[in-house]
Amino acid sequence: MSNADVEWIDQDLDVGGLEPPEPMVLILEALDRLEGRQRLRVLIDREPHPLYRVLERNGYAHSISTRPDYRFELLIWDPQQAG
């Protein structure tokens, strides 16, 4: 079952305007609180390249897209919850 086939419940986190490392700290804290088929939807001002290695190391999947307002929307989920 792919990520697109799962009915996810998005938990939103806006870390815009924050200076590093605060966005990463808040994102990791929010990931610790996810349950079941929840995924984290993060709005962030810059692409969080250092975070990607941390996510991979901890078994999370992610996708990122650029919004019309030039902010990034980062989706993070646990692939084991996908089925």
C-alpha positions, 0 to 999 in steps of 0.5 A: 500500500503506498502513501497515497492509498492510506487515509492519513490524519495530518498534524500541522506545524508551522516553523516559519520565521524561526532560526535554526536549529529551532525548526528541527527541534520542534519537528523532532518533538512533534514526530515523537507525538505522532500516533497511528496513521498521523503524519506531520505537515510542516510549513517552513521557509527554507528546505531543511536539508540537515533534517533529511538525514535524521529522518532517514536514520529514524525510519521516516519517509518524507516528501517536500513541495514548494507552495505558491508563497515560496514556502516549503510544505514538508510531509513526514510519515512512518512508512510502517503505518502505511500498511 
